[in-house]
Amino acid sequence: MSTKWEKQEGTNEGQLTFEVQPEKIKEGLDIAFNRVKKNLNVPGFRKGKVSRQVFNRMYGEEALYEDALNAVLPEAYAAAVAEADIKPVDQPRIDVESMEKDATWVLTAKVTVEPEVTLGQYMDLEVYRQNTRVSKADVEAELEKRRNQLAELVLKEDAAAENGDTVVIDFEGKVDGVAFDGGKSENYSLELGSGSFIPGFEDQIVGHKAGETFDVNVTFPEDYQAEDLAGKDAVFEVTVHEVKTKELPELDDEFAKDADEDVDTLEELKTKITDELKKQKVAAAKTAIQDEAVELAVENATIAEIPEAMIHEDVHRQMEQYLAGMQQQGISPEMYYQLTGTTEDDLHKQFEDGAEKRVKTNLVLEAIVKAEGIVASEEEIAAEIKNLAGQFGMEEAAVRSALSDDMLQHDIAVRKVVEKIADSAKQTRKKDEE
């Protein structure tokens, strides 16, 4: 196949010239004729039974050219892209240069391709030192967290509510004296200091006792999800029915057994917590080193201007993944937008932040994969399929049919590159050096 790629200097666009050979044209004409003849009514022939010779005599073979081209174009374009060794990032703009009878067809395509990447230093980078030491304070904080999880709520008799208490309240909110949707509830349990209500709401309940009714004055944040309330002053009439306080268990062996059925004493629980926190800190340190090393590798690389199509594609992929996660929790896109008071455009804008950085990172990692000649083995691909099947509760065959080997190869190779970059990094910088 004769293919020519001419890139415009200083841009990510170029012209791809390619051909469709006569044997492929014949295949396309056959496909086009079989589609067209089904709807033809020709005197002397039953519907759909007209011969090719009669059709050519009546309409001319050229009448099939457009449909024939549409039939063979995807394969011809894909073959030309592979031969030119380019990576298009958007739909091409196809033009016909020549489409002569009994001759090779010549086509051109205006193509936008991935920007060129010139790698800088990506091995032996200097990253921040990561602290993986588990302190006594860390263990005590985790113990306190578990004490709170096992705490019991006890009624406070004739006592004022304090931060940390839970109150059972009725409330109704009004703006300019008019009630608004979602501003009313009865027997609502609210932990004071949790920050789950509008700023200032919980603070004004502190100091009140059960049986009291009073007004709470607040101002909705400017970025409040309900636009009709954003920035407005509101008055809530609040009635306190109950005030409850947390009663924490004693830090003893009985608490330890309640907190973790695999231990018998408080000392065993402390030891187990220490081990768990150590694993968490080591994992967090590994992730931090990987993130920083990759970020430095991207900063050290030189990348041409990112095509808008790549930004657009990244944003939509992020949106699809996010909404798919919501769907797994039983929340449809429509329900999500209703619950959050947002729109598809709002979600699009949310993922626009960081899109260029994500695209650049992926381009640099792919360039390193190529430079290092990293590939995924059959065993690694099989292990990845098994892992994904377990993660999503699917059959391995279903995962393999849903994901191509190229996709799996890409993801595994990129992951190996990230580990390679991070493993070579040196923890030499301290947090206070900048």
C-alpha positions as CSV (number, residue, x, y, z in Angstrom):
1,M,0.0,0.0,0.0
2,S,1.3,3.4,-0.9
3,T,0.9,5.7,2.1
4,K,2.4,9.2,2.7
5,W,2.3,11.2,5.9
6,E,3.0,14.9,5.8
7,K,3.0,16.7,9.2
8,Q,2.6,20.4,9.3
9,E,5.6,22.0,11.0
10,G,4.8,23.4,14.5
11,T,1.4,21.7,14.7
12,N,-0.2,18.4,15.6
13,E,-1.9,18.2,12.3
14,G,-1.0,16.7,9.0
15,Q,-2.2,15.1,5.8
16,L,-2.3,11.3,5.3
17,T,-2.5,10.2,1.6
18,F,-3.5,6.6,1.0
19,E,-5.0,4.3,-1.6
20,V,-7.7,1.7,-2.0
21,Q,-6.6,-1.1,-4.3
22,P,-8.9,-2.5,-7.1
23,E,-9.5,-5.8,-5.2
24,K,-10.8,-3.9,-2.2
25,I,-12.8,-1.6,-4.3
26,K,-14.5,-4.7,-5.9
27,E,-15.4,-6.0,-2.4
28,G,-16.9,-2.6,-1.5
29,L,-18.9,-2.5,-4.8
30,D,-20.3,-6.0,-4.0
31,I,-21.3,-4.9,-0.5
32,A,-22.9,-1.7,-1.8
33,F,-24.8,-3.5,-4.6
34,N,-26.2,-6.1,-2.2
35,R,-27.5,-3.4,0.0
36,V,-29.0,-1.3,-2.7
37,K,-30.7,-4.0,-4.7
38,K,-32.9,-5.0,-1.8
39,N,-35.0,-1.9,-2.3
40,L,-34.9,-1.7,-6.1
41,N,-38.1,-2.2,-8.2
42,V,-37.1,-2.9,-11.8
43,P,-39.6,-4.0,-14.4
44,G,-39.2,-7.6,-15.3
45,F,-37.5,-8.5,-12.0
46,R,-38.9,-9.3,-8.6
47,K,-38.0,-6.8,-5.9
48,G,-34.4,-7.3,-4.8
49,K,-33.6,-9.7,-7.7
50,V,-32.1,-7.4,-10.3
51,S,-28.8,-8.6,-11.8
52,R,-25.6,-6.6,-11.5
53,Q,-25.3,-6.2,-15.3
54,V,-28.8,-4.7,-15.5
55,F,-28.1,-2.4,-12.6
56,N,-24.9,-1.1,-14.2
57,R,-26.6,-0.6,-17.5
58,M,-29.5,1.3,-16.0
59,Y,-27.7,3.4,-13.3
60,G,-24.0,3.0,-14.0
61,E,-21.5,1.4,-11.6
62,E,-20.5,4.9,-10.4
63,A,-23.9,5.1,-8.5
64,L,-22.4,2.6,-6.1
65,Y,-19.1,4.4,-5.4
66,E,-20.1,6.4,-2.4
67,D,-21.6,3.4,-0.6
68,A,-18.6,1.2,-1.7
69,L,-16.2,3.8,-0.2
70,N,-18.1,3.9,3.1
71,A,-17.8,0.1,3.3
72,V,-14.0,-0.1,2.7
73,L,-12.9,3.2,4.2
74,P,-12.6,2.1,7.9
75,E,-10.2,-0.8,7.1
76,A,-8.2,1.2,4.5
77,Y,-7.8,4.2,6.9
78,A,-6.7,1.9,9.8
79,A,-4.2,0.2,7.6
80,A,-2.8,3.6,6.4
81,V,-2.5,4.8,10.0
82,A,-0.6,1.7,11.0
83,E,1.7,2.0,8.0
84,A,2.4,5.7,8.7
85,D,3.0,4.8,12.4
86,I,0.9,7.8,13.7
87,K,-1.6,8.1,16.6
88,P,-4.7,10.0,15.6
89,V,-6.6,11.6,18.5
90,D,-9.7,12.8,16.6
91,Q,-11.9,11.9,13.7
92,P,-10.2,12.5,10.3
93,R,-11.5,14.8,7.6
94,I,-11.5,12.6,4.5
95,D,-11.3,14.0,0.9
96,V,-11.3,12.0,-2.4
97,E,-8.4,12.8,-4.7
98,S,-9.3,10.4,-7.4
99,M,-12.0,7.7,-7.9
100,E,-11.6,6.5,-11.4
101,K,-13.3,3.4,-12.8
102,D,-11.0,0.3,-12.9
103,A,-8.2,2.3,-11.1
104,T,-6.8,2.6,-7.6
105,W,-8.7,5.2,-5.5
106,V,-6.6,7.9,-3.9
107,L,-7.8,9.5,-0.7
108,T,-6.4,12.1,1.7
109,A,-7.2,12.6,5.4
110,K,-6.6,15.7,7.6
111,V,-5.5,14.1,10.8
112,T,-4.7,15.4,14.3
113,V,-2.2,13.3,16.1
114,E,-0.7,13.0,19.5
115,P,1.9,15.7,20.4
116,E,5.6,14.8,20.3
117,V,7.2,14.2,23.7
118,T,10.9,14.7,24.3
119,L,11.8,13.0,27.5
120,G,14.0,14.6,30.2
121,Q,15.4,12.9,33.3
122,Y,13.0,10.3,34.7
123,M,15.3,7.9,36.6
124,D,17.2,8.6,39.8
125,L,15.0,11.5,40.7
126,E,15.1,13.2,44.1
127,V,11.9,13.0,46.0
128,Y,10.8,13.9,49.6
129,R,11.6,11.6,52.4
130,Q,8.6,9.7,53.6
131,N,8.0,9.0,57.3
132,T,6.7,5.5,57.9
133,R,7.2,5.5,61.7
134,V,4.2,4.7,63.8
135,S,4.2,6.8,66.9
136,K,2.5,6.3,70.3
137,A,0.2,9.2,69.4
138,D,-0.8,7.4,66.2
139,V,-1.8,4.3,68.2
140,E,-3.7,6.3,70.8
141,A,-5.6,8.2,68.1
142,E,-6.7,5.0,66.5
143,L,-7.7,3.6,69.9
144,E,-9.8,6.8,70.5
145,K,-11.4,6.4,67.1
146,R,-12.5,2.8,68.0
147,R,-13.7,3.9,71.5
148,N,-16.0,6.5,69.7
149,Q,-17.2,3.8,67.4
150,L,-18.3,1.7,70.4
151,A,-19.6,4.6,72.4
152,E,-23.2,4.6,73.6
153,L,-25.5,7.6,73.5
154,V,-26.9,8.5,76.9
155,L,-29.7,11.1,77.5
156,K,-28.5,14.2,79.3
157,E,-31.2,15.2,81.8
158,D,-31.8,19.0,82.0
159,A,-28.3,19.7,80.6
160,A,-27.3,22.0,77.8
161,A,-26.0,20.6,74.5
162,E,-22.3,20.7,73.9
163,N,-20.1,20.0,70.8
164,G,-19.9,16.3,70.4
165,D,-23.4,15.7,71.7
166,T,-26.2,14.4,69.5
167,V,-29.5,16.3,69.5
168,V,-32.9,15.2,68.2
169,I,-34.6,18.3,66.7
170,D,-37.4,19.6,64.6
171,F,-36.6,22.4,62.3
172,E,-38.1,24.6,59.6
173,G,-36.2,27.1,57.5
174,K,-37.5,30.2,55.8
175,V,-36.0,32.8,53.5
176,D,-37.7,36.2,53.6
177,G,-40.5,34.5,55.6
178,V,-41.1,31.9,53.0
179,A,-40.4,28.2,53.6
180,F,-38.2,26.4,51.0
181,D,-37.9,22.9,49.7
182,G,-35.7,20.6,51.9
183,G,-35.8,23.1,54.8
184,K,-38.0,21.2,57.1
185,S,-37.6,17.9,59.1
186,E,-38.8,16.3,62.3
187,N,-37.0,14.2,64.9
188,Y,-33.7,14.7,63.0
189,S,-30.6,13.4,64.8
190,L,-27.6,15.8,64.5
191,E,-24.2,15.4,66.0
192,L,-23.0,18.9,67.0
193,G,-19.6,19.8,65.6
194,S,-19.9,17.3,62.7
195,G,-20.2,20.1,60.1
196,S,-23.0,18.3,58.3
197,F,-25.3,21.4,58.3
198,I,-24.9,24.9,57.0
199,P,-22.0,26.8,58.7
200,G,-23.2,28.4,61.9
201,F,-26.3,26.2,62.3
202,E,-24.8,23.7,64.8
203,D,-22.9,26.3,66.8
204,Q,-26.2,28.0,67.6
205,I,-27.7,24.9,69.1
206,V,-24.9,24.5,71.6
207,G,-26.1,25.7,75.0
208,H,-29.7,24.8,74.5
209,K,-31.6,22.1,76.4
210,A,-34.3,19.6,75.6
211,G,-37.8,21.3,75.3
212,E,-36.5,24.6,74.1
213,T,-37.6,26.3,70.9
214,F,-35.5,29.1,69.3
215,D,-34.4,30.7,66.0
216,V,-31.1,29.9,64.3
217,N,-29.9,32.6,61.8
218,V,-27.6,31.5,59.0
219,T,-26.4,32.5,55.6
220,F,-26.2,30.0,52.8
221,P,-22.7,29.7,51.2
222,E,-22.2,31.5,47.8
223,D,-21.4,28.1,46.2
224,Y,-24.4,26.3,47.8
225,Q,-25.7,23.5,45.5
226,A,-29.2,24.9,45.3
227,E,-28.6,28.1,43.3
228,D,-31.9,29.7,44.5
229,L,-30.6,29.6,48.1
230,A,-26.9,30.5,47.5
231,G,-25.8,33.5,49.5
232,K,-29.2,34.1,51.0
233,D,-30.0,34.7,54.7
234,A,-32.3,32.1,56.3
235,V,-34.0,31.7,59.7
236,F,-34.7,28.2,61.1
237,E,-37.1,27.6,63.9
238,V,-35.6,24.8,65.9
239,T,-37.1,22.7,68.7
240,V,-34.8,20.4,70.7
241,H,-36.4,17.1,71.9
242,E,-33.4,15.3,73.2
243,V,-29.8,15.9,74.1
244,K,-27.6,12.8,74.1
245,T,-23.9,12.5,75.0
246,K,-21.4,9.8,74.2
247,E,-20.4,7.5,76.9
248,L,-17.0,6.0,76.0
249,P,-15.9,2.5,77.1
250,E,-12.9,2.1,79.4
251,L,-9.6,1.3,77.7
252,D,-9.2,-2.2,79.1
253,D,-9.1,-5.8,78.0
254,E,-13.0,-6.0,77.6
255,F,-12.9,-3.0,75.3
256,A,-10.1,-4.7,73.3
257,K,-12.2,-7.8,72.8
258,D,-15.2,-5.8,71.8
259,A,-13.2,-3.8,69.3
260,D,-11.5,-6.8,67.7
261,E,-12.6,-10.4,68.2
262,D,-9.1,-11.7,67.3
263,V,-7.4,-10.2,70.4
264,D,-7.9,-10.9,74.1
265,T,-6.0,-8.0,75.7
266,L,-5.5,-4.3,75.3
267,E,-1.8,-4.8,74.7
268,E,-2.5,-7.3,71.9
269,L,-4.9,-4.8,70.3
270,K,-2.2,-2.1,70.5
271,T,0.3,-4.4,68.8
272,K,-2.2,-5.2,66.1
273,I,-3.0,-1.6,65.5
274,T,0.7,-0.7,65.3
275,D,1.2,-3.4,62.6
276,E,-1.9,-2.2,60.6
277,L,-0.8,1.5,60.8
278,K,2.7,0.5,59.7
279,K,1.4,-1.2,56.6
280,Q,-0.9,1.8,55.8
281,K,2.0,4.2,56.2
282,V,4.3,2.1,54.0
283,A,1.6,1.9,51.3
284,A,0.9,5.7,51.6
285,A,4.7,6.4,51.3
286,K,5.0,4.2,48.2
287,T,2.0,6.0,46.6
288,A,3.5,9.5,47.5
289,I,6.9,8.6,46.1
290,Q,5.3,7.3,42.8
291,D,3.1,10.4,42.5
292,E,6.0,12.8,43.1
293,A,8.5,10.9,40.9
294,V,6.0,10.8,38.0
295,E,5.2,14.5,38.4
296,L,8.9,15.3,38.2
297,A,9.3,13.1,35.1
298,V,6.5,15.0,33.5
299,E,8.0,18.4,34.5
300,N,11.3,17.3,33.0
301,A,9.8,16.4,29.7
302,T,9.1,18.7,26.8
303,I,5.6,18.3,25.3
304,A,4.1,20.0,22.3
305,E,0.7,21.7,22.6
306,I,-2.1,19.3,23.7
307,P,-4.8,19.0,21.1
308,E,-8.3,20.0,22.4
309,A,-9.6,16.6,21.3
310,M,-7.4,14.9,23.8
311,I,-8.6,17.1,26.6
312,H,-12.2,16.5,25.6
313,E,-11.7,12.8,25.4
314,D,-10.1,12.7,28.9
315,V,-12.9,14.7,30.5
316,H,-15.6,12.4,29.0
317,R,-13.7,9.3,30.1
318,Q,-13.4,10.6,33.6
319,M,-17.2,11.4,33.6
320,E,-18.1,8.0,32.3
321,Q,-16.0,6.3,35.0
322,Y,-17.4,8.5,37.7
323,L,-21.0,7.9,36.7
324,A,-20.4,4.2,36.3
325,G,-19.2,4.1,39.9
326,M,-22.4,5.9,40.9
327,Q,-24.4,3.3,38.9
328,Q,-22.8,0.5,40.9
329,Q,-24.2,2.1,44.0
330,G,-27.6,2.2,42.4
331,I,-27.5,5.9,41.5
332,S,-28.4,6.7,37.9
333,P,-26.9,9.8,36.2
334,E,-30.3,11.5,36.4
335,M,-30.6,10.7,40.1
336,Y,-27.1,11.9,40.8
337,Y,-27.7,15.3,39.1
338,Q,-31.0,15.6,41.0
339,L,-29.4,14.7,44.4
340,T,-26.5,17.1,43.9
341,G,-28.4,19.9,42.3
342,T,-25.9,19.8,39.4
343,T,-26.0,19.3,35.6
344,E,-23.9,17.4,33.1
345,D,-22.2,20.6,32.2
346,D,-21.3,21.1,35.9
347,L,-19.7,17.6,36.0
348,H,-17.9,18.4,32.8
349,K,-16.4,21.5,34.2
350,Q,-15.4,19.7,37.4
351,F,-13.3,17.2,35.4
352,E,-11.8,19.9,33.1
353,D,-9.6,20.8,36.1
354,G,-6.6,18.6,35.9
355,A,-7.4,17.2,32.4
356,E,-4.4,18.7,30.7
357,K,-2.1,17.4,33.5
358,R,-3.6,13.9,33.2
359,V,-3.1,13.9,29.4
360,K,0.5,15.1,29.7
361,T,1.2,12.4,32.4
362,N,-0.1,9.7,30.2
363,L,1.8,10.9,27.2
364,V,5.1,10.9,29.2
365,L,4.5,7.5,30.7
366,E,3.7,6.0,27.3
367,A,6.9,7.6,25.9
368,I,8.9,6.0,28.7
369,V,7.3,2.7,28.1
370,K,8.5,2.9,24.5
371,A,12.0,4.2,25.4
372,E,12.4,1.4,27.9
373,G,10.9,-1.3,25.7
374,I,8.6,-2.4,28.5
375,V,5.9,-5.0,27.6
376,A,3.5,-7.1,29.6
377,S,3.9,-10.9,29.4
378,E,1.1,-13.3,28.8
379,E,1.3,-14.3,32.4
380,E,0.9,-10.7,33.6
381,I,-2.1,-10.2,31.3
382,A,-3.7,-13.4,32.6
383,A,-3.1,-12.3,36.2
384,E,-4.6,-8.9,35.4
385,I,-7.7,-10.5,34.0
386,K,-8.1,-12.7,37.0
387,N,-7.7,-9.7,39.3
388,L,-10.2,-7.6,37.5
389,A,-12.7,-10.5,37.4
390,G,-12.4,-10.9,41.2
391,Q,-12.7,-7.1,41.7
392,F,-15.9,-6.7,39.7
393,G,-17.4,-10.2,40.3
394,M,-17.2,-11.2,36.6
395,E,-16.2,-14.3,34.8
396,E,-12.6,-14.1,33.4
397,A,-14.0,-14.8,29.9
398,A,-16.3,-11.8,30.2
399,V,-13.4,-9.5,31.2
400,R,-11.2,-10.8,28.3
401,S,-14.0,-10.1,25.8
402,A,-14.6,-6.6,27.3
403,L,-10.9,-5.6,27.3
404,S,-8.5,-6.0,24.4
405,D,-5.0,-7.3,24.8
406,D,-3.8,-3.9,23.7
407,M,-5.7,-2.1,26.5
408,L,-4.4,-4.6,29.1
409,Q,-0.9,-4.4,27.7
410,H,-1.0,-0.6,27.9
411,D,-2.2,-0.5,31.5
412,I,0.2,-3.1,32.8
413,A,3.2,-1.5,31.0
414,V,2.4,2.0,32.3
415,R,2.1,0.5,35.8
416,K,5.5,-1.2,35.5
417,V,7.0,2.1,34.3
418,V,5.6,4.0,37.3
419,E,7.1,1.4,39.6
420,K,10.5,1.5,37.8
421,I,10.6,5.3,38.1
422,A,9.7,5.3,41.7
423,D,12.0,2.4,42.6
424,S,15.0,4.4,41.2
425,A,14.0,7.6,43.0
426,K,16.1,8.7,46.0
427,Q,14.5,10.1,49.2
428,T,16.9,13.0,49.7
429,R,14.7,16.0,50.1
430,K,13.1,17.1,53.4
431,K,9.7,18.7,53.5
432,D,11.0,22.0,54.9
433,E,13.6,22.5,52.1
434,E,11.2,24.4,49.9
